[in-house]
Amino acid sequence: MFIFFFLLVMIMYVPMSYYVGYRLWQVLKHFFPHFSTVVYVIVFIIFSCLFILNFTVGRGILSHTVGEIVTTVGLYWLVSIIYLFAVLLIFDLIRLICRFMSIQLPYFTSIPYTGLFAVVFVAGLLFYGTWNALQVQITPYEITINKEAGSLKKLNIVMVSDLHLNTIVHNDRLKEVVERINALNPDLVLIPGDIIEDTQVFIEQNMLDSFKELKARYGVFLSLGNHEYYGGSLDVIVESFEQIGFHVLRDSYVKVADSFYVVGREDLAAGRGGLGRKDLSQVLNGVDKNLPIILMDHQPVALAQAQNEGIDLQVSGHTHKGQAFPANLITARLFENDYGYLKKGSYQLIVTCGYGTWGPPIRIGSKSEIVQISVSFMNSDSE
């Protein structure tokens, strides 16, 4: 799977890099005619290869610190190439159409000037995306579950997903999210997966101590995401969270306060690791479906089955809402609901775009968020 993905990326990345590199060389030669071609080519190739080296980070080729630097710079370079390719191509197509239609264009639409504009525009876009990724919003939802939940009338749920904790989304940012969650005075904290991106950093920065500060009346519940399975430290992650009293739900459930259920699913990636995941009907065996059932499933998939099995509320992440345009157009096609609220009968789904970032630490067209869900239950006393 990794080799296939790597080859697929390279098939697109190499020609895009060549095109962008050639156009930028034309820009450079126009404004700095004596600049060395050899130096430019060497520097451009080195930066282009940083993205390729990114695939080897954590595989013993680079030290951890050097690897993180290479990863960060390489990912920014990758995004720069993608956006520059798009902007430069648009200008080239405009010039081609105008030439075909014999339309005379002004001098500032020539390759050097449009290329310079593209560089400035993309640099500004990446600066904005980096800043935007650090601006965390609280996204509120108010929903009703038409079931009795013992004596409970309301439940204040705070959900955060896709923290992707590493050297970029580091311990200080984790402390920030913990403080903001605690300030919402939650009854229940749900974390549906992709929590830890780099187990080594998680341990070195004592992030578990930060997680210990999370306070919730009925506790903290989490399920696993695909990145927990990819990292190769699944047991360490699970044991760490269980040590501090978090409920790690892997195709299992907990009955809370004799009033409602919290169910957590294995991620679809568990199948690739040889673990597999149970059918939802098996997971719910023994659940009293007269009580509210809250499901954590990292990826917002199998919605029809969740609806058919009587799930009242599902919370998911994974999509990041594309994280950076135009990837949001892809996630919108891949998932029935890639972000926000969906209701089908008594089944309700809330998908978050997540707190952290995967790959380049930028967000364009999405926000880092913490979700607060105010749940009202049907109560026999109010009937």
C-alpha positions, 0 to 999 in steps of 0.5 A, spaced: 500 500 500 505 504 501 509 503 495 503 504 491 501 510 494 508 513 493 509 511 486 502 514 485 505 521 488 511 521 484 508 520 478 504 527 479 510 530 483 516 529 478 512 532 472 509 538 476 516 539 479 519 540 473 514 545 470 514 549 476 522 549 476 522 551 469 517 557 470 521 559 476 528 559 472 525 563 467 523 568 472 529 568 476 533 569 469 529 575 467 530 579 474 537 576 475 540 574 469 547 573 472 544 568 477 548 561 476 544 555 472 547 550 476 546 553 483 539 554 481 538 547 479 542 544 485 538 548 490 531 546 486 533 539 486 535 538 493 528 542 496 524 537 491 528 531 494 526 533 501 519 531 500 521 524 498 526 523 504 519 525 508 517 518 506 523 515 509 523 519 516 522 514 522 525 508 518 532 509 521 535 513 515 535 520 518 535 522 526 529 524 529 530 531 529 533 532 522 527 528 520 522 533 523 526 538 520 526 535 513 519 533 514 516 540 515 520 543 510 519 538 505 511 538 506 511 546 505 515 545 499 510 540 496 504 544 498 508 550 494 509 546 488 502 544 488 499 551 488 505 554 484 503 549 479 496 551 479 497 558 478 502 558 473 498 553 469 492 558 469 496 563 467 499 559 461 492 557 459 490 564 459 496 566 454 495 560 450 487 562 449 489 569 448 494 567 442 489 563 439 484 568 439 490 574 437 489 578 443 494 582 445 496 582 452 500 587 456 507 586 458 506 585 465 502 578 463 508 575 461 512 569 464 516 573 468 511 577 471 506 572 472 511 568 475 513 573 480 506 574 482 505 566 483 511 566 488 508 572 492 501 569 492 503 562 494 507 565 499 502 569 502 497 563 502 502 559 506 503 564 511 495 565 512 494 557 512 499 556 517 496 562 521 489 559 520 491 552 523 493 555 529 486 559 530 482 554 534 474 555 534 469 552 539 463 549 534 457 548 538 451 544 536 444 543 540 441 536 538 435 532 541 435 524 542 428 522 543 430 517 548 430 517 556 437 517 559 435 515 566 434 521 570 439 525 565 435 531 562 441 534 558 449 532 557 454 537 555 459 533 550 466 536 548 469 532 542 476 533 539 479 529 534 485 528 529 490 532 534 496 528 530 500 530 536 508 531 534 513 536 534 509 541 530 502 539 534 506 539 540 505 539 548 504 546 548 498 546 543 496 540 547 495 544 554 492 549 550 486 544 548 486 541 555 485 548 558 479 550 553 476 543 554 476 544 561 473 551 561 467 548 557 465 544 563 464 537 560 460 532 562 463 527 557 469 528 553 470 524 546 476 523 542 475 519 536 482 517 533 488 520 530 491 522 537 498 521 536 502 522 530 509 521 533 509 516 539 517 518 541 515 525 541 509 523 545 513 520 550 519 525 550 514 531 551 510 527 557 504 529 553 500 524 558 501 528 564 497 534 560 492 529 558 491 527 565 489 534 566 482 533 562 476 533 567 469 530 565 464 528 570 463 522 566 470 521 564 474 521 557 473 516 552 477 515 546 477 510 539 483 509 535 484 512 528 488 510 522 494 513 524 494 510 531 495 503 527 500 506 522 505 508 527 506 501 529 506 503 537 499 501 538 500 497 544 504 503 547 498 508 546 493 504 549 496 502 555 498 509 556 491 512 556 488 506 560 493 508 565 490 515 566 483 512 567 481 514 560 476 509 556 479 506 550 474 503 546 476 498 541 469 495 538 467 495 545 462 499 549 461 502 556 454 503 560 455 510 563 451 512 569 446 507 568 443 512 563 447 511 556 452 508 552 458 510 549 461 505 543 468 506 540 469 502 533 476 499 531 478 504 525 478 501 518 485 501 518 485 495 523 484 491 517 490 492 514 494 491 520 491 484 521 486 485 526 480 487 523 474 490 526 467 487 528 460 488 525 457 493 528 451 488 530 456 484 534 459 490 537 452 492 540 451 485 543 448 486 550 446 493 549 439 496 551 437 500 545 432 503 549 437 507 552 441 513 548 447 510 544 453 514 542 458 512 537 465 514 536 468 511 529 474 515 526 472 515 519 464 517 517 463 511 514 457 505 514 452 510 516 446 506 513 448 500 518 449 505 524 442 508 523 439 501 522 443 499 528 439 504 532 445 509 533 443 515 536 449 520 535 455 518 531 461 522 532 467 522 527 473 526 524 478 523 519 476 528 513 479 534 516 474 537 511 480 537 506 484 541 511 487 545 505 483 547 498 482 544 493 482 537 498 475 539 501 472 538 494 475 531 494 473 529 501 466 532 499 465 526 494 468 521 498 464 521 504 456 522 504 458 527 510 465 530 510 464 535 515 458 538 520 451 535 522 447 530 518 440 527 521 437 521 518 431 519 522 433 518 529 440 517 527 445 524 528 452 524 525 457 530 527 463 530 523 469 535 526 475 537 521 479 536 527 484 540 532 491 538 529 494 538 522 496 532 518 502 533 513 503 541 512 501 545 518 496 549 514 489 550 513 486 553 507 478 553 507 477 549 514 478 551 521 482 547 527 476 546 532 473 543 538 466 541 538 461 542 544 455 538 543 449 540 548 444 534 548 437 534 550 434 527 552 426 525 552 425 525 559 418 521 562 418 527 567 417 532 562 412 528 558 
